[in-house]
Amino acid sequence: MSAGSLFFFKTIMRSRCNQRTFMSDFENYHETSQHYDLTRVPVGLEIIAKALGRSPTPLANQTLLDAGCGTGAYAAAFVSRVKGIVAIDLNPKMLAAAKSRFNGAKSPTPVRFCRAAIDTLPLAGAAVDAIMLNQVLHHLGDSAQTGWARYRQVFWECARILKPGGILIVNSCSHQQLERGFWSYSFIPEALEKVKRFLPAEAVLKEVLCDAGLTSIDREVPYAGVLQGERYFDIRGILDPTWRDGDSIWSLVPETNLHAVLTEVNQLLQLGHMDEFMRHADRQRHLVGQTTFTIAQRVINL
């Protein structure tokens, strides 16, 4: 979908609407943790499993760190496949939600929970075999203006605690995926532009990883993966706060401007145009996907 065709489509559809969007801070995950899993599913699990297989340590003997674990959905997918899991998150409500996911679960795999930031990991050097960073790096608020200083700190920390040959898996959206992989973002272009500034281009990310001693970098895209699951296709979803809470970019739209977006969506629904709009805006998602997995390996002699 080209920017021109989308603009033309929206011009036709919004004869009674006048949208403007502005930005604020990222959402309050104290509140979102209560219903986050309703609109967020783990995608690319097969890619992660394949990447973990590149470690010199067999999967069943690996200690896996889920850094920025959120509600623990990714950790839960591997709890019976590895030797141990460490799950960290800075938000206490998210961490509590992750803990509750494992309460009462009968698994031989121990899961340790820690409250910490991903740029100050509370582990000793060479403590883990693999690390997952799933949809968390944009929350650093870092940009090219700092030389990606916080990204560099995160990756140095990852390299520090990885065993030689250990695997780092970064699950994050590319600029192209943000622009063409999410139909609802056409309603909030300013928020989209802000988030893009928090995510480095592919070449820059590779450079920062290499500077931290993380090499053998590959990328894979789960083209069929949809981060919000089936609810992504709900044409009335934007009207539901729990739907919007499954995607932190929507939190960048302040209440005063969100009202204008909701008014536009309601008008498109009343005119019977919302389904057509969604299908048009979503038509290139399967070509670009919604997220990219970047896989890197700690060099042996770091």
VEXDREN-172706 format. One line per 8 residues: number of its first residue (from 0); their letters; for each residue x negated, y negated, z negated of C-alpha. Coordinates in nm, 2 decimals, padded with zeros to 4 digits. Layout:
% residues N
NUM	a	X,Y,Z; ...
This chain:
% residues 302
0	msagslff	00.00,00.00,00.00; -00.16,-00.33,00.11; -00.12,-00.64,-00.10; 00.05,-00.81,00.19; 00.32,-00.54,00.23; 00.39,-00.54,-00.14; 00.42,-00.92,-00.14; 00.66,-00.90,00.15
8	fktimrsr	00.87,-00.64,-00.01; 00.90,-00.83,-00.34; 00.98,-01.15,-00.16; 01.28,-00.98,-00.01; 01.39,-00.81,-00.33; 01.36,-01.10,-00.57; 01.57,-01.37,-00.42; 01.73,-01.44,-00.76
16	cnqrtfms	01.42,-01.37,-00.97; 01.11,-01.58,-01.05; 00.84,-01.38,-01.23; 00.54,-01.51,-01.41; 00.32,-01.31,-01.63; 00.06,-01.41,-01.89; -00.17,-01.21,-02.12; -00.23,-01.15,-02.49
24	dfenyhet	-00.42,-00.90,-02.70; -00.40,-00.53,-02.65; -00.11,-00.36,-02.82; -00.08,-00.28,-03.19; -00.14,00.10,-03.21; -00.01,00.10,-03.57; 00.33,00.08,-03.41; 00.26,00.27,-03.09
32	sqhydltr	00.13,00.58,-03.27; 00.48,00.67,-03.37; 00.60,00.75,-03.01; 00.28,00.74,-02.80; 00.31,01.10,-02.70; 00.65,01.04,-02.55; 00.50,00.86,-02.26; 00.14,00.98,-02.24
40	vpvgleii	00.02,01.33,-02.14; -00.34,01.47,-02.11; -00.43,01.50,-01.74; -00.74,01.65,-01.58; -00.78,01.93,-01.84; -00.92,02.16,-01.57; -01.18,01.90,-01.48; -01.29,01.87,-01.84
48	akalgrsp	-01.31,02.25,-01.88; -01.53,02.27,-01.57; -01.75,01.99,-01.69; -01.80,02.16,-02.03; -01.91,02.46,-01.84; -02.22,02.26,-01.73; -02.36,02.25,-02.08; -02.65,02.49,-02.16
56	tplanqtl	-02.44,02.60,-02.46; -02.16,02.84,-02.38; -01.81,02.69,-02.42; -01.72,02.91,-02.71; -02.03,02.79,-02.91; -01.98,02.42,-02.84; -01.91,02.14,-03.08; -01.69,01.89,-02.90
64	ldagcgtg	-01.65,01.52,-02.99; -01.32,01.35,-02.89; -01.43,00.98,-02.93; -01.12,00.75,-02.95; -00.90,01.06,-02.99; -00.57,00.87,-03.02; -00.30,01.13,-03.12; -00.53,01.42,-03.04
72	ayaaafvs	-00.37,01.56,-02.73; -00.70,01.62,-02.55; -00.86,01.77,-02.86; -00.56,02.01,-02.90; -00.60,02.14,-02.55; -00.95,02.27,-02.64; -00.91,02.36,-03.00; -00.90,02.74,-02.93
80	rvkgivai	-01.18,02.73,-02.67; -01.47,02.57,-02.86; -01.66,02.64,-03.18; -01.57,02.30,-03.35; -01.41,01.97,-03.28; -01.49,01.62,-03.42; -01.21,01.37,-03.36; -01.26,01.00,-03.43
88	dlnpkmla	-01.05,00.70,-03.39; -01.07,00.35,-03.53; -00.69,00.31,-03.58; -00.57,00.49,-03.90; -00.22,00.55,-03.77; -00.35,00.71,-03.45; -00.59,00.92,-03.66; -00.30,01.03,-03.89
96	aaksrfng	-00.10,01.13,-03.59; -00.39,01.33,-03.46; -00.42,01.51,-03.80; -00.05,01.59,-03.81; -00.08,01.76,-03.47; -00.31,02.01,-03.62; -00.14,02.05,-03.96; -00.03,02.41,-04.01
104	aksptpvr	-00.19,02.52,-03.68; -00.35,02.86,-03.71; -00.68,02.83,-03.53; -01.03,02.96,-03.61; -01.17,02.63,-03.48; -01.25,02.37,-03.75; -01.14,02.01,-03.67; -01.30,01.73,-03.85
112	fcraaidt	-01.14,01.38,-03.84; -01.33,01.05,-03.90; -01.22,00.69,-03.88; -01.49,00.51,-03.68; -01.55,00.30,-03.37; -01.69,00.46,-03.06; -01.99,00.23,-03.06; -02.10,00.34,-03.41
120	lplagaav	-02.05,00.71,-03.41; -02.08,00.86,-03.76; -02.29,01.16,-03.66; -02.65,01.26,-03.67; -02.87,01.28,-03.36; -02.82,01.58,-03.14; -02.51,01.69,-03.33; -02.27,01.78,-03.05
128	daimlnqv	-02.27,01.96,-02.72; -02.01,01.75,-02.54; -01.82,01.42,-02.58; -01.49,01.31,-02.43; -01.40,00.94,-02.39; -01.04,00.95,-02.26; -00.87,00.62,-02.16; -01.05,00.42,-02.43
136	lhhlgdsa	-01.33,00.22,-02.28; -01.11,-00.07,-02.16; -01.03,-00.14,-02.53; -01.38,-00.25,-02.58; -01.29,-00.58,-02.42; -01.63,-00.59,-02.26; -01.71,-00.75,-01.92; -01.99,-00.84,-01.68
144	qtgwaryr	-02.03,-01.17,-01.88; -02.20,-00.97,-02.16; -02.39,-00.75,-01.92; -02.16,-00.47,-02.04; -02.33,-00.48,-02.37; -02.07,-00.28,-02.56; -02.05,-00.02,-02.29; -02.43,00.02,-02.32
152	qvfwecar	-02.40,00.06,-02.70; -02.14,00.32,-02.66; -02.34,00.52,-02.41; -02.66,00.49,-02.61; -02.46,00.63,-02.91; -02.33,00.91,-02.70; -02.68,00.99,-02.57; -02.81,00.98,-02.93
160	ilkpggil	-02.57,01.24,-03.07; -02.56,01.47,-02.77; -02.79,01.77,-02.77; -03.04,01.79,-02.48; -02.84,01.89,-02.17; -02.52,01.79,-02.35; -02.22,01.66,-02.14; -02.04,01.33,-02.15
168	ivnscshq	-01.69,01.31,-01.99; -01.55,00.96,-01.93; -01.18,00.94,-01.83; -01.10,00.59,-01.70; -00.92,00.41,-01.43; -01.10,00.26,-01.13; -01.00,-00.08,-01.00; -00.85,00.08,-00.69
176	qlergfws	-00.64,00.32,-00.91; -00.51,00.03,-01.12; -00.41,-00.16,-00.80; -00.25,00.13,-00.61; -00.18,00.41,-00.85; 00.08,00.25,-01.09; 00.40,00.12,-00.94; 00.50,-00.09,-01.24
184	ysfipeal	00.19,-00.30,-01.24; 00.33,-00.50,-00.94; 00.55,-00.68,-01.20; 00.25,-00.78,-01.42; -00.04,-00.89,-01.18; -00.21,-01.12,-01.44; -00.23,-00.84,-01.70; -00.37,-00.61,-01.43
192	ekvkrflp	-00.64,-00.86,-01.34; -00.74,-00.89,-01.70; -00.78,-00.52,-01.75; -00.98,-00.49,-01.43; -01.23,-00.73,-01.59; -01.27,-00.49,-01.88; -01.37,-00.20,-01.65; -01.70,-00.19,-01.45
200	aeavlkev	-01.71,-00.10,-01.09; -01.83,00.26,-01.01; -02.19,00.16,-00.93; -02.22,-00.05,-01.24; -02.09,00.23,-01.46; -02.34,00.47,-01.31; -02.62,00.22,-01.38; -02.52,00.18,-01.74
208	lcdaglts	-02.50,00.55,-01.79; -02.84,00.60,-01.64; -02.99,00.33,-01.86; -02.87,00.53,-02.16; -03.05,00.84,-02.04; -02.73,01.01,-01.90; -02.78,01.15,-01.55; -02.65,01.41,-01.31
216	idrevpya	-02.35,01.19,-01.27; -02.05,01.33,-01.08; -01.69,01.21,-01.04; -01.36,01.39,-01.00; -01.01,01.26,-00.96; -00.70,01.46,-01.06; -00.49,01.33,-00.77; -00.17,01.50,-00.90
224	gvlqgery	-00.22,01.39,-01.26; 00.03,01.13,-01.39; -00.07,00.97,-01.72; 00.29,00.90,-01.83; 00.42,01.24,-01.72; 00.77,01.27,-01.58; 00.88,00.94,-01.75; 00.65,00.76,-01.51
232	fdirgild	00.92,00.80,-01.24; 01.20,00.66,-01.46; 01.32,00.35,-01.27; 01.47,00.21,-01.59; 01.16,00.28,-01.79; 01.03,-00.07,-01.80; 01.34,-00.17,-02.00; 01.24,00.07,-02.28
240	ptwrdgds	00.98,-00.04,-02.53; 00.87,00.31,-02.59; 00.80,00.35,-02.21; 00.60,00.04,-02.21; 00.41,00.14,-02.52; 00.27,00.44,-02.33; 00.06,00.20,-02.13; -00.15,-00.06,-02.31
248	iwslvpet	-00.16,-00.30,-02.01; 00.20,-00.38,-02.07; 00.11,-00.52,-02.41; -00.08,-00.80,-02.23; 00.25,-00.96,-02.13; 00.37,-01.19,-02.41; 00.73,-01.17,-02.51; 00.83,-01.50,-02.34
256	nlhavlte	00.71,-01.37,-02.00; 00.82,-01.01,-02.06; 01.18,-01.15,-02.07; 01.14,-01.27,-01.71; 01.01,-00.93,-01.60; 01.30,-00.75,-01.77; 01.55,-00.99,-01.61; 01.40,-00.91,-01.26
264	vnqllqlg	01.42,-00.53,-01.32; 01.78,-00.56,-01.44; 01.87,-00.76,-01.12; 01.70,-00.50,-00.90; 01.89,-00.23,-01.07; 02.22,-00.41,-01.04; 02.15,-00.47,-00.66; 02.07,-00.10,-00.62
272	hmdefmrh	01.71,-00.18,-00.51; 01.50,-00.05,-00.80; 01.45,00.31,-00.67; 01.35,00.18,-00.33; 01.11,-00.07,-00.49; 00.95,00.20,-00.70; 00.90,00.44,-00.41; 00.75,00.16,-00.20
280	adrqrhlv	00.51,00.05,-00.47; 00.42,00.41,-00.56; 00.35,00.54,-00.21; -00.03,00.54,-00.22; -00.07,00.68,-00.57; -00.13,01.04,-00.44; -00.41,00.90,-00.22; -00.61,00.73,-00.50
288	gqttftia	-00.49,00.90,-00.82; -00.45,00.73,-01.15; -00.77,00.81,-01.33; -01.13,00.92,-01.26; -01.34,01.16,-01.46; -01.71,01.06,-01.46; -01.93,01.34,-01.59; -02.29,01.28,-01.70
296	qrvinl	-02.55,01.49,-01.88; -02.81,01.39,-02.14; -03.16,01.43,-02.01; -03.36,01.70,-02.18; -03.65,01.48,-02.29; -03.47,01.16,-02.41
